[in-house]
Amino acid sequence: MTTRRHILKSSLVLTTLGLFRETAFANGNDSNAGKSTQLAPPPDLFDSQALDLDFWVKPRTLDLVRPQSGERSKLLYWKDGEMIDSAYQELCHLLRDVNGKKSAPMDPKLLETLWATQAYIARFGMTKPLEILSGYRTPESNKRLIEQGVPAARKSLHMDGKAADIRISQLHEEVLGGLISSFRQGGVGFYYRATANGGWIHTDTGLQRSWKG
């Protein structure tokens, strides 16, 4: 019998181009050369509700990159139902406030969302590192962002170690945000930007909600 998971996997093969950003290459007379374009992703391609129990009990490794500082770490942080403390501390450091130069304990549920997102898309052969644009923020850094006109809530969950702004290179924001929403673990913000790197997705472990910024 055909299952939803089989349908999703088959759909991925047929619609991969709809997931990624494509860059037009210069060919002399192409007026769009060098511009980044987006193709609309197929609806409901990624749905975490199709996952079985085996997915959630296997060891968890996070492959993260921090563009702002140039750091990258690939860490096994959870195994046999327990957090590996040394790896957890390293992840908290990687998700620190780079500007404020301070770290804080990160919510394990947030790490679970980050891991599940990366592990899920890896099942389809997508193994790009997950980019952390913002993790923990000090109140001072959060206030500074607000004053600069950067999207930041006055009571941001970033200040509690419960939120991260992320993206995965070439993966469409709509698909990434849709997958994270399907985990039903908290808030999801969609931030679209017409730049070479595109926008980002905010994920947190607060109340379930979504918005576009």
N, C-alpha and C positions, 0 to 999 in steps of 0.2 A: 504493500500500500504506500502511496506517495505521501510523505510527511511534509509539514511546513518547512522543516529544515532542508529537505531535499529541494523543495521549490526555491528557497532562498539561495541555496548553493548554485543551482542551475541558472537562476536569474543573474547571479554575479558574473558568470561566464559571458552571458549575453550583453550585459550592460556595464562592464567595467569602465568604459570610456566616460560614462556618466558620473562616475565617482570622483574623478580626478580633475585637477586644473591642468590645462594644456597651454603651452606657450607657442605662439606662432613664430616661426623662424623666418629671418629675412631672406627674400628671394628676388631682390631687385625692385619689383614694382608693387610689392605687397604693402598696402597702406597700413595694415594691422601688424606689421612685423614688430616683434619685441613686446607686444602687449599680452598680458595675461587674460585668458578668457575662462569662463565657467560654464559648464554644462549642467543642466538641472539633473539632480540625482533621481533614480527611480524611487518611488514612494515605498516606505516600509521595508527596505531591503534588509536592514539589520534590526533584529528584534531579539533581545536577550531572553525573552520569555520562552524561546525555543531551546534554551540550554538545559542539559540534564545535570544530575547531581555530580557526576564525575568531574565536570568542569570546575565546580566550586571547591572540591576537596584536594585537587592536585596542588603541588608546590607553586608558589607565586614569585615570579621574577619581574622586576620593572626595569625597562631600558629608557632612561630619561636623559634629556639634554637641556641645558640651561643657556639659551642663546646669549643672554645678557652677560654672563661670566665666562662662557666658553667651556663650561664643565659638562662632562657626560659620565654617567654611571649606569652599570647594568648589575643589579643586585637581586640575589635570592633573599627575600625578606620574610617569607612565611612558609613553613613546612610542618607537616604532621599536626596541623591544627594550631600551631603556635607561632607567634611573632619572634623573629630572630632579632634580639635587642641591638646588636652591633649594626646590623643592616638598617634597622629602624632609625637609629641615631644618625646614620649617614644620610638617609632619606630626608630627615628633618633638616639637616644641614643644607642639602641640595635645594630644598624648598624654602630656604630662609629668605628674609628680606635682604636682598642684595644691596639695596641703597642704604637701609638702616643698619646693615651689618649685624643683624640679630636673628636668632632662630628661636623656635618655639615648638612644643610637642604638637605634631600634626594628628588630626583625627584619623584613627585606623580605618574608619569607614570611607574616608576620602581616598586613602591609599587603595582600598579595595575597588573603588570605582575606577581609579586610574589603571589599576592592573587589569580589571575585567575588560575595560575598553580596549586595551592593547592586546590582551590575550584573545579576545573575540575576533578582532580583525586579522590577527595572525593566522587564524584558522583558514583564511581565504588567501594566504600568501602575502599579506601586507605586513612587512616587518620594519617599518620606519620607526625610529625612536619617537617617544612622545615629548613634545617641546613644552617646557614649563615657562610660561611668560610671567606668571606671578603666582606665588604661593602665600606664605605668611607675610603679613604686613604689620609694621608697628603703627600705632595710632598716628605718630608723627608723619610717617610716609603716606598713610591713607589721607590725612588732612592735606598734605602737599599735593597729592594727585587731584583732589577736589578743587583746590585753588587753581590748578593748572588747566582745569576743564576736562580732565580725563575721567571717563565713566568710573565712579567709585561711590558706593553707598556710605553714608555717615556711620552706619552701624554695620559695616561690612564684616562678613564672616571670615574674610581673610585675616582679620585681626585676632580671630580665635583659633586659627590653624584649621579651619573647616572649609576652606575654599581654594580653588586653583583656577587660573586662566591657562588654557592649553590649546594646542593645535597639533596636527600630524601632517607633515609635509605632503602636499599634493592632495590630501583628502578633503573633499568638499565639506564645508562647515555644517551644511544641512544634514549630511549623513552622520557626521561625528556627533552633532548635538542630538540627532534623533536616536542614535544608539544609546547615548548616555541617559536620555530621557526614559528609555525603555527599562533601565535598571530600577527606576522608581526609588532612588535613594536621596533625593533632595532637589535643589533648584538648578535650573539650566538656563543660562543666558546665551543668546546667539548674537555675536558681534561681527557683522559683515563689513569688510573693508576692501575697496578696490585698489589693492596693492599687489606687488609681485608675490608676497607671502600670504596674501589673503587676510582674513580676520581671525577670530578665535572663539572658543567656547568657554564660558564660565561654568564650573560645576562646584556645587557645595553640598553639605550634608544637613542643610536646614529643611524647612518645609518644602513639600513638593510644589513647584511652580515653574513657570517658564516665561521668558520675555525676550524682546529684541532690543538691542542698544546700538 
